[in-house]
Structures are given as C-alpha cells and as structure tokens.
C-alpha cells in the first residue's frame, strides 16, 4: 500500500469515527440519562453546552491545523475522544458527564476538521473538492448508520460502561493508522486568499446561511429522534432502527451527489436548485413529523429527511 493510500485509509477511518460520534450520543442518550439519573432538561443542558463550546473549538482546531498540519491534529482528536468516552463510562455523575462531553467535543472537532481537510487529497483530487467532500461524507454517514445498531447490540450484551469502552477503542483507530504514512504524504492543497475579500462575496454568506441551518438540523435529528419516537409509543430498538434509516438516506444522497458531480452530470443550474429544494423539503417533513400521531409516518419521514 502506498503512502497516499494510507492517507486515504486514515481519512476514511477518521470520517467513520466522526460519524460514530455524531450518532453515539443520540443512540446512548436514554441509557446515559438512566445511568446518571438525568431528566430531559439536564440532557438538553449537556447538548447546549457542547454546541456552544463547538464554536471556539472549531476556530481553535483551524488555527492548530494551519500551524501543525493535519496529522497531529487528527491523532490528538482521536486520542482525546477516546479518553472522553472512557471518562464518561467511569464516574456516573452529572458534573463528570458535563466535563466528559466537553472533552469529547474537543476530540470530535479536531478529528473532523483534520479528516475533512484531507478529503480532497484522499479521494478524487483537490480540483474536485465538492465531489471529494461529498464522498467523504458518505463514510461519515456510514459510521453514523452503523452506530445505533452496534450500540443496541452492545447495550443488550455488555451494558453501558463496556459499550462506551468499546467505542473508545474504535475512536483510537485513526490515531494508530496515522502513524504509518510518511510526512510528505500529508501535504494538503493550499488555498491562499484574503479573508476580508471572501466575506465580501455574497456566495460566502449564502454558504454560511446553509451551514447555519444544516449543522443543527443534522445534530438535532440524531439527538432527539429517540425521544420523539418514544413519545409515539415505539420502543428504543425500533426507534434506533429508524435513526439508522435517517443515516441511510443521508448516505445515499451524499453518494449520489458525489458521483454525479465527479462525472460532470450536475450543472451549475442544478447546484443552485440543490440549495433551494432540499431545505423546503426538510421544512415540510419536520412539520409533518412534529404533528404526526400515526406510527407509520415517522418511518418514511425520517428516511426522506436524511
């Protein structure tokens, strides 16, 4: 295996673990709440604290990435996430869980930032950044898709503490793989430019608005699906399966966009419609889910939302 192929393997493993982390808290939320004797309000406070912390953490990881390169940031993120999961499993108290969640946020941010920056080099080419990023997100979705199933199996067989330990071991895989490629294979494409000029571009603000809406939507669905479906009298296993359906839809859409972009099928006109139509569709589906009382409606709605 060449050095570049090793970088690709590291990027894929980082994306898988990032996807795992996206789905893990939602998959284990009810089990963690029972173990720590938390109510919905305390769980919400944990999530709000993590979301607020992610803003400075993303900026910090970006600075570290520019200063140190992708490999040390990726390895550090992998290790810190693993330590946070082990810490969460050891002491069942709310303050300790609060600290562990914030530590996990730092690890996930570092791991995801480095993995995403490596995707254009690891997949198609830096010249096909959008297609490469969409293909990379296929692996993120795959990690998120498999996590609820794996969590469900492990919780039944070994309990919450050992389940968190198993995911902590998985979180270390990118760090171990990152030791193998030589330094020259970690070079990433430079994108020089004036930040002030970038902020003057209307497209930059449109992209910022899209991400402002998209990121919390993804996080909210992965976190609150179990609560919503439990209120619809569905058990945790069935709800976990529907959460897997959401990530399956997410994976399929990313793969479709990546391949059509790579093959040149999507024109700029279609790119614009992809910014307009899916948010409208998502708004309709969320409104339908919020008002749904029928058990079958969330099944199709969550997959479509993905």
N, C-alpha and C positions, 0 to 999 in steps of 0.2 A: 504494500500500500504506500502510495506517495505521500509526501508531506502535505500537499494540498488536499488529498483525500482524507487525511487525518483531521485537518481543519474542518472539512465538511462534516466528519463524524462528530467532532466536538460541537459544532454549531447545531447539528440535529439533536444531540443529547441535551444541550442547553435549552433548545426550544421545547423538547419533550418535558423537561423538568419545570420550565416556566409554565407550560400548560397544566402540568400536575399541580403546581402551586395555585394557579388561578381557580381550579376546581376543588382543591383539597379542603379549604376552609368551609365552603358550602356543603361539601359531602360529609364533613365531620361535625358540622355546626351543632346539630341536635345532640350528638354523642358528647361533644365537649361541654355543651351547656348543661347536660345532665351530670357529668362528672364534676363540674365546677359549681353546680347549683346556681346557674345564671338564668335570669329571666330575659325576655326579648329585648328589654331596654338596655341591659348590660351588654348583650351581644351586639346591639346596634352601636353602642359607645365604642366597643372594640373596633368595629369596622370604620366608624367615623374617624377615630384616632389614626388608624392605618392609612386611610385615604388622605387625611391632612398631611401626615408625615411623608407620603409619597412625593409631594410637590418639591420640598427641598432635597429629598433623596435622589430624585431624577436629575436635578441640577448638579448635585454633588457627584453622582456617578458619571455624568457627562464630562465634568472637569477632570475627574480621575482617568477617564478613558483617553482624553486628549493628552494627559501628562504621562500616563504609564503604559498605554496600549491596551489591547483587548484581552490578552491572555491573563495578566494578573488580576484584572477586574473580574473576569469570568470565574477564575479559580477562587477568588475571595468570596464572590457571591454564592457560589456553590457550597463552600465551606460554612459560611455564616448561616445560610438557610438550613443546612443540616443541624448545626448547633442549636438554632432556634426551635426546630421540631423536637429535638431531644429534650431541650429545656422545658418545652410545653408539656411533655409527657411525664416529667419527674415530679413537679410540685403542683397539685391541683388547687391553686388559689387564684383569685381574680387578679390581684396585683401582679403576680408572677406571669399569668397568662397575658396581661397587658404588655409587659416588657418583652415577652417572647414573640408576640405578634408584631411589635415594632421592629424587633431584630429580624424577624422573617421578612418584613417589608424591605429592609435594607438589603438582605441577601437576594431577594427576588428581583429588586430593581437593578442591582449590579449584574446579576446573571442575565436578565432580559435585555438590558442595554447593550452588553457586550455581544450577545447572540444575534441581536437584530442588526448591529453594525457589521457583523461578519457575514450576514446572509448574502449580500450581493457578490462577495468573493467566493463564498462556498457553493452557490448554486449556479444560475445561468451565467451572469457576468455583471461587473459594475455598470455596464452600459444598459442593462435591463434591470434596473433597480426595483421598479414596481413589480415586475413578474417574479423576481427573486424573493422579494419580501412576502408576496402572497404565497409562494411555495413554502417559504419558511414558516408562515403561519399555519400551513397545513399540519406541520409537526407539532406546533403549539396546540392546535385543536385536537390532534391525536392524543397528546398527553392528557388534555382535559377530558377527552372522551373516555379514556381507559380508567381514569382515576376513580370516578364513582363506583364502577364495577369492582375494581380492586379493593377499594375501601370497604365496600359492602361485604366482600368475601373475608377480608382480614378481621373486620369488627366482629363478625359472627364466630370466627375460629380462635382468635388470639386476644381480642379486647382492644380498647383504645390505646393503651400505653404501648403495646408492642406494634400496633398499627402505625403509630407515629414514628416508632423506631425504624420500621421497615421503609417508610417514606424518607426518613433521614438518610438511610443508606443509599437510596436511589438518588437523592439530591447530591451525593458526593461523586456520582459517575462523571459529570462534565469536568470536575477538577482533576480526576485521575487521568482522563483521556487528554486533557490539555497539556500534560507533561510531555507527551510524545513528539508533536511536531517541532521542527527547528524554528529558530527565531525568524528567519527570512520568510517563512510561510504565513506569518501572522500580519504581514503588511496589508493595510486596508486602503482603499482609494481615498485620496484627499479631495475635499470639496471646498476649495477656497472661495471666500465671498465676504461681502460686507454685511454684517448683521442688520445694520440700520437700513440698508437698501432692501434687504429681504423683507423687513417689516413694512416697507412702503408698497410691497406688491399685494394687490387685492387677493391673488390666489393663496398667499400665505395665510391671510386672515380667514379665508374660506376653509382651508385645511385645518386651521386651529379650531374653527367652529365645529367642523365634522368630528374631530377628535374629542372636543369638549363634550359632545353628546354621546359619541360612540363608546368611549372608555368606561364611563359609569354605567351605561346600559349593559355592557358585557359583564361587568363586575356584579351589578345588581341581580341580573338573571341568575348567575352562577351561585349567588349567596341566598337569595330569597325564594328560589323555586321550591325547595323542600318545605318551607313554611307555608307558602301559598297552597301547595297540593295537600299538605296535611290538613289545612282548613277545609279542603274539598273531600275530606274523609278517605284519602288514599294513604296507604302505609308507606313507610320510609323506603322500602325496597322498590316499590312501584314508582315512587317519586324520583328515586335515584336513576331508574331506567329512563324516565322522561328527561331528566337532566342530561343523560347520555345522548338522547335524541336531539337535544338542542345543540350539543357539540358536534354531533354527526352532520347536522345541517350546516353548521359553521364550517366544518372541514370541507364538505362538498362544494360550498360556494367559493371558498378560497382556492381550492384546486381548479375549479372551472375558470375562475378569473386568471389565475397564474398561467394556465395552458393557453387560453385564448389570447392573452397579452403576448406570451412568448411566440406564438405562431402568427402574430400580427392580425388576428381576426377582429379585435376590438379597435375601432377608430376613435379619434378624439371626441366625436359626437356621442358615441356610446359611453365613453368615460364620463362625460358630463351627466348623462342620464343615470349612470350608476351612483352619482352623488345625490340625485334628486329622488328617484323612485324608492330605493330601499328604506330611507327614513320615513317616508309616508306609509309604506307597508308596515314598518315596525310600529308606528303610532297606532295604526288600525288594529294590529294584532294585540298589542299591550292593552288597549282599551277593551278588546274582546275578552282577553284573559281576566282582566280586573272585574268585569261584570258577569263572567261565566259561572253558572251554577251546575251545569251539566258536566259529568265526569269525563266525557269523551272530548270535550272541546279543548282543554289544555294540551292534549296529546298532539293534535295537528298544529295547534298554535305555537307550541314551543319549538317544534321542528322547523316550521316556517320562519319563526323569529331568528333561529340560528342561521 
